[in-house]
């Protein structure tokens, strides 16, 4: 049998996720006689890996504006690990979509690593009853798979950037913790929830995760990496050893912070184990992308001395440099003045027609198929011609 070309294989293997929604909609339609259709929000890829010699199940969510945006736009990747990433995938994509629409974080690609990655041999030190969790796969090979296969694929086909975040919850935090302690530059941001017990475990019989962290990173420059470690208060207070683990982690992170790590250990109030997930996301994204600088008021930017578009570009250039990712001004936003669409009209009202044309030109560049953008640009050019005549 001849082998299918790789891209054709990917195409054949793409399966829309909400099959259950489609089946449910058919039942609703049969009962109510009202036309209905499923709403697809992501894809599931069966990704063949030469490195792992297996086919990996990957769920992929793209920013809602992906098909409208120009190729100037690239997107950070947020990886959600293992079965917890699978279970909370819809929650995560909802939070990311909402915050990015409000200019509170960059529009991002969300990827659920449904096969769970790989985990090394883990010594529990009595925390989970049995003394050792058996090795599952080869974690070093899985890191190679991400670096050499999956991330390049996402960059080629979905305009992914090199900036990435990994989320681990409870037992699914083992792989992110391994990456953090052994290959910290693999991800730019680490979000860990409910790992209060796991940080007391270790990859060796005589070391905990905290000790691995201290030994491996104490003398290494780790900027601009972020670590957000959250625990529900009900978990943190359930056993003295968990509180001790958390305190040990906070102490161990201090020298790393001096070396450039930005970290926060957060006890989430009024929450339980998994219930703290949404608050954890909100806390982490606010730490990574502070509202104060991530939600600029375009009205203030164009009121500054100088050219309006140049002022906006200067702001986003500085923001991009701080976070080491390319961040572009918002071309359009629903019901908001903080976008190029509104700015072009406001400058027109202020009779700053040439500046309005520059802004509308950029709007068209970022949204090349937008009829309103092209209409506004044509209107402004005609107005300038009439004014010159």
N, C-alpha and C positions, 0 to 999 in steps of 0.2 A: 504493500500500500504506500502511495506517495505521501510524503509529509506536506501538510498545508503550510503556506507561507505564514510567518509569525504574526503579522498584523491581521491576516484573515482569521487566524486562530483566536486572537484576542476578540475580534469582532463577533465571531460565532459564540464565544463564551460569555459575552456580556448578557447578564440576566437582570431585568429590573427587579428591585427588592420587593416592592409591596404586592407580592402575589396574593397574599391573604386578603389584602384590601380589595383587590380585583374580584376575588371570589365572593367576598362579602357584598360588594356592590351589585353583583349579579342577583344575589338573593334579595337585596333591597328592591332592586328593579322589578323582580318578579312579583313581589308583594305589593308594591305601591303603584306599579305601572308608570313611574316617573323615570325618564331617561337619566342615566348616570354613567359615570366613567371613573376609573381609578386615577388618582393624582400621584404620579411618580416623582420622587424627589432625589433618588440616588441610583447607582448601579452596583451590581456585584460582579467582580471580575474573577474568573478562574485563571490565575496567573501562573504560567509554567516557569519554574526556576531551575536553571541548569546547575546553580550552586547547591541548592538544597536537594536537587533530584526529586522534586515533588511539585504538585500543583497547589498553589496557595490561594485561599479564598480571601478576597479583598473587597470591602465595601468602600465606594468612593462617592463623596458629595462635593459638588462644584458650587461656587458662589452663584446666586440667582442671576447675576448680571454677566455671567461668563460668556454666553453666546452673543451678547450685545457689545461687549467691550472689545477694544482694539488689542492688537498684539503687544501694545506698550505695557499692558497690565500683566503682572506676574503675581503669583499667590503663594504665601507660606503654606506649609503642610502641617496639619494637626493630626498626629497618629494617636488612635485610641487602642490600647492593647488588650488582646485576649477576649474572653467571653464577656467581661464587664464592658469592654468597648463595644461589643456587639449589642448587649442588652441596653446600653445607654446611648446608642448611636443617634437615635432620633432626637433625644434630649439635647445632646451635644450639638448637633447640626442646627437645631432650633435656636439655641443660645448664641452660637457663632453668627448665624444669619441675622438675628435681631441686633446684636451689638455692632456688627460691621455695617449694617444699614444706617445706624445712628452715628457712624464715624467714631466709634469707641474702641475699635480694633481693626486691623487690616482684614479685608475680605480674604478668606482662607479656604483651602481644600481640606476636607476632613476625610481621613482614611481609617477605617476600622480593620485592624490586623486580626481577622477572624480565626485564624489557626493558632493564635496565641503566641506567635514567635517561638522562641526556644527558651528553656530555663536550665541553668547548670545544676549540678548537685548542690543541695542546700542543707546545711546542718541547722536544725531548729532550736538547739539548745533547750529542748524540753517545752518550747512554747506551743507546739501543736501536738503534743502527746508523743508521737513517734519521733525518733531522734534524727531522721534524715529523710529528705524528699529526694527521690531518685532523679537523676539527670534525664531531661526530656530534650532530645535533639542536641545540636551543637550550637551554643549561643554565639560563638565567634563566627560560625558560618552564616548565622542569621543576620548578624551585623554586616557581613560582606554582602549578603543578598540585598539588604536595604541600600547600602552604599552603591553597589555596582549594577543592580538590576532594577529594583522597584523605583527608587528616587529618580534615576535617569529616565525611566519610562514615563513617570509623572511629569518630569520637566519637558520631555519631548512632545507628549500628547496633550497635556493639560496646562502648560505654561507655569508649572510649579517653580518656585524659587528654591534657593538652597537653605532657606531659613525653615526650621522645623521645631515642633513641640511634641512631646510624648506624654500621654496620660496613662497612669497606672492606678488601679483601684484594688485595694485589699490584696488578694493573691496575685492579681495581674500586675502588681508593682514589682515583682521579682525581676523581670527583664529590664524595665527602666532603671531599677537600682543597680543592676549589673552594668548597664551602659554608663550610668553616672559614675560608678566607682572605677571602671576599667577603661572607658572610652568616652569621657565626658563631652568631647567636642562633637560626638555623634548627633546630639540634639542641642538646640539653643535654649530651649525651655523645658523644664521637667515639672509636671504636676502629679503629686502623689496624694491619694486619699486613703484613709483607713489602713495605713501601713505601720501602725503603732506597735504591732507585734512583730512584723517582719524585719524591722530595723534591728531587732534583738537577735535575729538569726544571722547566719554567716555562710560564706563560701568555703570556709575552712573550719576545722573542729575547734580551734582555739580563738577565733575572731568573730566579732559581730559585724553587721553591715556598717555600723558607725565606726568601728575600728578600721575596716577596709577603707572607708572614706577618708579617715584621718591619714592613714598610711599612704594612700595613693595620690592624694591631692594637696597635701599640706604645703608642698613647695612649688606647686604648679600654678601658673597664671591661668585663671579660669574665666576671665571676662570675655564676652558679655553674657555668660550663662546665668539663667535664672532657675531657682528651685523654689517651688511653692509646695509646702508639706502641710496637709490639713488632716485633722482628726475630729470627729464628732465628739462633743463633750461627754456624751454617755459612754463612749469607748475609752476616752482618756481617763475617766474617773472610775472605770469598772474594776481595775486591778492596779495595785501599787507598782508592779513591774512595768506596766505600760507608761505610767507617769515617769518612771525612771528612764525608760527608753527615750521618751520625748525630750527629757532634760539633757540626756547625754548627747542627743542629736544637736540641740541648740548650742551646747558647749563646743561640740566638734566643728560646727559651722563657722564659729567666730574667726579662726585664722584664715579660713577660705574666703570669708568676706573681705578680709584685708588684702587678699590676693585677687580680688575682682569679682567674686561670686556675689550675686544679688539673691538673697534668700529671705524666706519668711516661714515661720512655723506657726500655724494658726489653729487654735482650738475653736471649732465652730459651735456657737451656742445654740441650745435648744434643738439639737439634732441627734439622730441616731446614725448607725453605720453607713448605709447607702443613702439615707435621706439627705445627707449633707452634700450630695453631688452638685446640685445647682449652685448652692452658696459657695462651694469650692471653686467652681468655674468662674463665677462672678468675682470672687476675691483674687484669683490667679490672674485673670485678664486685666483687672484694674491695676494689679501690681506690674504686669508686663507693659501695659499700655495705659498710663494714667490719663484720666479724663481731662485734666488740666491742659495737657499738650496735645491729646489726640482728638479733641473736639473743638477746633478753632472756630471762631466767629468770622465768617467771610466778610460780614459788614465792616468789622474792625480792620481787616486786612486791606480792603480797598480804600479805607479812609486814611491810611498812612500816606506820608509823603512819597511821591514817586508813582511809577506805572502800576496799575492794578494787577495785571497778570504777573509781572515781575515780583510783586510783593507776595502773591500767593505761591509762586514757584519757590521763592526764597524760604518761605516757611516750611514747605514740604521737603525741600532739599535738606534743611537742618534736621527735620524729623527723620528722614531716611538715614542720615549719617549717624544719628544717635542710636538707631536700632539696627543699623547695618542691613537694611532691606529697602527696596525701592517702593516708596509710597507716593502715589499720585493724587492730585486734587480730585475731589468727587465731581464727576461730570454732571450727574443729575441725582436728585433725591426726592422721594415722595414727600410732599407737604413740608418742605424745608427750604430755608433761604441759604443754607450752607452748602452751596454747590455752584458750579459754573453756569448752569441754566439761569439761576436767579441773578447772579452777578452781571451777566450780559444784559438782562433787562434793567437792572438798577443803574448801571452805567449809562444806558440809553436814556433813562429818565433824568439823569444828571447832565445830559448833553455831552458826555465823554464818549463820543461815537467811535473814535479810532480805537480807544481802549476796549470798548464793547465788542468791536470787530475782532480784536485779538483774542478776547475771552471766548467768543462764539466760535472762532476758528479752532481753538483748542477743544471746545465741546464737540465739534464735528470730528476732530481727530480721534478723540477718545470713544466716541459713539458714531462710527462711520455710517451706520444704517439708520440713524435717528432722523426722521422727517422733521420734528420740531426744531432740532438743532440746525438743520440745513435751511429751514424756513427763516429762522431768526437771523442767521448769517446773511441770507439774501436780503432780508428786510433792512438790516443795518447798512449793508453796502449801498443799497438804493438810497437810503436816507443820507449817507455821506455824499453820494453823487449829487443829490438834490441840493444839499447844503453848499457844495462847492460851486454849483451853477448859480 
